[in-house]
Amino acid sequence: MKIYLRARTWIMYGFIVLLPVFVSILFYAVSSNRGDPPSNWSAMWIETATMTYLVTIFTVVVSADSVAGEFASGTIKLLLIRPWSRSSILLSKYVSVLLLGLAMTAATFIVTLLVNLILFGYSASPDDLPVQANGRSPLETMLLFYLLQFISLIVVATFGFMMSSAFRSGTLAIGLSIFLLLSGSLITGLLSLVDKPWVKFVLFPHLQLTSYLEGSGASGPVPNHPTTLGFSLAVLAAYFILFNAVSWIVFRRRDVAA
């Protein structure tokens, strides 16, 4: 209720709905002048690559402010005097953040799919995708792309939630979470120059799960350090457990008397 009663949430949804429509119309206008319209899948892929990052940032903003915002406004005391445990309160906030991320991801998929189908029609050719379909249909490839992006979203949002639970500053939690998201490519490039086995266990490269769709499954997201999709998922699962453990331990032990 707190999430959806705030105007910022609906502004975020407005961006998710209107931005793909605007970009698709722009693609349509430009392609009509050139006489070379893109396929619905290529247009959707370009929009999705941007929109999934935007959805992750929106989710991180809500996640990083979910607990820290309660401390900043002083309403945390009103929650803790209720007949529910701290674990129940924290779990409810965490689940609501993940549901928000899922709803925004689903809204992005539906909007980008429908608007490009309307403007460019339907294409069943896997060649219209910028990556190798490997025997999958365009729709299956696109769904897999969204799934991999959503897994990365969960990890980044969990990190933001941990920072929100550990610090009273929502701004700090948001800043660090967005840094984690946006600096991944740069840090991955630097790690590729390091000839150490521990590089495979650093979080940043494994957030780029969609690299496995681009025919690089044999080498993984970090050059010179071969990994597999299963290995990346295992590393992300370990960080996911660690972030949640820190959140629960810190929140359960935090003194709110002041």
N, C-alpha and C positions, 0 to 999 in steps of 0.2 A: 504493500500500500504506500509506503514512504517513497519507493522508487517511482511509481506511476502517478503519484499525486504532484510530483515536481515538474515544473515546466520544462526543465532541461532535458528530461527524458523524451518528451514529445518533440522537442526541437531536434534531438538526435534522430528520432524516427523520421522526422521531416527530411533531414539530409539523406537518410538511407533510401527514402522513396523518391525524392525529387531529383537527386543528383544523377542516378542512372538514367532516368527519363530524359534529363537535359543532355547528357552525353550521347545517348542513343539518337536523339533527334539531331544533334550536331553531326554525328556520323552519317546519318541518313541524308542530311542536306549537302554535306561535302561530297558524298559518294554519288548523289544524283547529278551533281554538276560534272563529275568526272566520268560518269557512266560505268563505274566499277564498284558496285555495292558490296560490302563485306557480308559474310555469312552471319547468321544469328549467333553461332558459337564463337566465332572470332571476336565479335563485338562484345559478347557476354564475358569472354575470357579477359579482355582488356579492362572492362569495368570491374570485374570481380577481383582482379589483382589489386586494385586500389581500394575497393569498398571493404574487403576483408580486413585490411589494415585499419581502416576507419572504424569498423565495428569493434576491433580489438581495442583501439584507443578509447572509444566510448565506454566499453565494458570496464576497462581499467580505471577510468575516471570514477565510475560508480563504485567499483570494488575498493579502490584505495580510500574512498571517502566514507565507506559504509560503517566502519567502526570508529575511525579517527574523527569523523564528523560528530558522532555521538559525544565523544569526550570534549571536542571543541565547543559544542553548544551546551554541554552540561546535562543533556538528556539521558546520558548513560545511567545515571542514578535512578531515573524513572523506570528503566528497563530492569535493573538489578533488584529492585524491591518487589518485582512481580514473582509469582510462585513458580518460576521456571529456573532451571539451572543455567549457569553461564555457558555450558556446552550447548544447551538447547538454543539459547539466544544466538550464539556464534554460528551454529549450524544453520539456523533459519536464514541468517544474513548471507551466509556463503551460498546456500542453495538458491536463494533469490537472485544473487549475482549471476550464477551459472545459467539460470533460466532466462535472465535478461539477455545474456550473450547468445543463448540458443535462439531466442525469439528474434533478435536482430539479424542473426545469420540466416535464419529461415526467411525473414522478410527480404533480405538482400537477394537470396536465391530466387524467390518468387517474382520479385519486381524485375530483376535483370533478365530472367527467362521470358516473362510475358511481354515485356516491352520490346525485346528484340525479335520475338516471334511475330509480333504484330507488324513491326516495321520491315523486317527482312525475310520473313517466312521461315520455313523449317528446312534444315539440311540434315541428311542422314550420313553424310560423308565424314569419316574420321579425319580426313585430310584438312578439314576446315579448322582443326585445332592446332595451336602452335607447339604442341608436344605430341610425342608418339602415343597413339591410343593402345598399342600392344594388344590388339584384338578386342578391345572394349568399344562400345558405342560412344558417341560424343556425350550423351547424357550420363552414362556410367562414369566416364572420365571426369566430367564436371562435378558429379556428386562426390567422387573420390577426392577431388581437389578441395571441395568444401569441407569434407570430413577431416582431412589433414590440417587444414587451416584452423578448424574448430578445436582440434587437439592442442595446437599451439596456443590458441586463445585461452583455453582452460589453464594452461601452465602459467602464462603471463598474468592472467587475472588472479590466479592463486598467489603468485608472488606479490601482486598489489594488495591482496587481502592480508597477506602476512605482514607487509609493511604497515598497513592500516591498523592491524592489531598490536604491532610492536611500538608504534610511535603515535603521538597525539596529533601530529601534523599531517593533515590530508594532502597538503601541497607537496610535502617531502615524499610521501608515498606515491603520489601521482607522477612526480618528476622521475623518481628512480624506476618506476615501472615502465614509463614511456622510453626512458633511456635503454632499458633492457630490450625493448621491442625494436627500437630504431637503430641501435648500435650493433645489432647482430651481424650484419653483413661486413661491417668494418672489422670487428673483432675476429670473425671467421677468416677473413683475408690475412690478418696478422698471425693467427694460429697456424695457418697453412705453412708458414715459414719456420715454425718451431718443430724440430725433429725429436719430439718427446712423446712417449706412449700416453701420458696423462691428458694430452690434448683431446683424445676421444671422449673424455668424460666431462668436458666443459659444457655448460648448458647452452650457450649462445648458438653454436652451429646446428644443434639438433632441433631448434625452433623452426628451421627452414625445411620442414618435412616435404614440402612440395617439390623439392629438388629431385626426389625419387621418381617423380612423374616425368622428368625430362630425360630419361634414359641414363641417369647417373647412379642407378641403384647399386652398381658394382663398387663404386668408389664412395658414394655418400656425399653429404654437403661440405665436407672439409677436404680440399685437395691434398693429396699425398698421405692421407690418413683414411684408408678404406673402412667403411662401415656399411651396415645394412639397415633396412627400415625397422626390422625387429630390434636391433641394437639401439637405434635412436629412440624408439618407443620405450625401451627398458630404462634408458638414461632419464628420459622425461618422467617416467613413473617414479623413479627414485627421488628426483627433485620435487615432484608433486607431493610425495609422502613427507619429505623434509619440510617443505613450506607449510603444509597443514599442521605438522607436529609443532613447529615453532609457534604458529598462530594460536593453537589450543593451549600450549603451555604458558605462553606469555599472558594471554587474556585471562586464563583461570587464576593466575597468580598476581595480576595487577591490582594495585591498591588504588581505589577510586575515592578514598575519604576526602582528598583535597579537591 
